[in-house]
Amino acid sequence: MSVYLVPLLTVSLGLNAPSLADMPTDLRSAAFSSHSLWAGRPSNLGYPRDGTRRGGGSRGGVCDLSPGTSPLTALMPDTATWTDEVQPTLPDIVYSLTQQPAPDLWIYLPYRLEEASQLRFTLKDDAGNQLVRGQLDPAEPLPAATHIMEVALGDLGVNLSPDRDYHWYVTVTCGQGPPVVVDGWLKHQPERSDEDPSHGFFVDDLSSLAQSQQTNPDDGVAQSAWQELLNAVGLEDIAAAPIADCCRFIKLPQN
């Protein structure tokens, strides 16, 4: 996993970016308590995008979910959750900026993957050209329960070019039934300006909090901040799901 600072704290509090561990408990909690930080749409989205943040529900096989179970979910903002007073007719976009050339993505996986199933990742550029294909390493144990898992683009040799849009897909192929897909967009923006909304670099902030929790599992403040971040973009139903300590993706040959 990549290690990040927490730029959300810098934007919201006007501080030099400290680590969560270095901040007083009350200050760390306050930094993530205001949903007003999430108002506004990034100004540099370019032409409209789309995406699917939630996969289908009951599909058959290992992807058949019981009623009330949250589906396969990408942990990214959906612009339907943002306040937009300038262009209210834009379609919903699953989108995040990142300062990292090889960021981490996070996926909520609501089912156990059996041997007959596959979990794959695909990355395309903004012209639709396929750049990378990957799958879970079959040499590693498969996830055994509902959890949130990391897709580390660095493991797949990804190196995003600045100021380009990239379309990613996560596909679960069930033992029976059609695949379930979530997809969204990334843009690598190395510099973070004061004009960027605090939630624009969502995947970086999320990865920073995940790293803090995995480094110090007893840090209740990092856990609370993680849940606040997900609650703020309408993902409160999965905010308490455990983060899996597993699952490495390996690169596949191009078709």
Secondary structure, 3 states (H helix, E strand, C coil): CCCCCCHHHHHHHCCCCCCHHHCCHHHHHHHCCCHHHHECCCCCCCCCCCCECECCCCCCHHHCCCCCCCCCEECCCEHHHCECCCCCCCCCCEEEEECCCCCEEEEEECCCCCCCCEEEEEEEECCCCEEEEEEECCCCCCCCCCEEEEEEHHHHCCCCCECCEEEEEEEEECCCCCCEEEEEEEEECCCCCCCCCCCCCHHHHHHHHHHHHHHCCCCHHHHHHHHHHHHCCCCCCCCCCCECCCCCEEEECCC
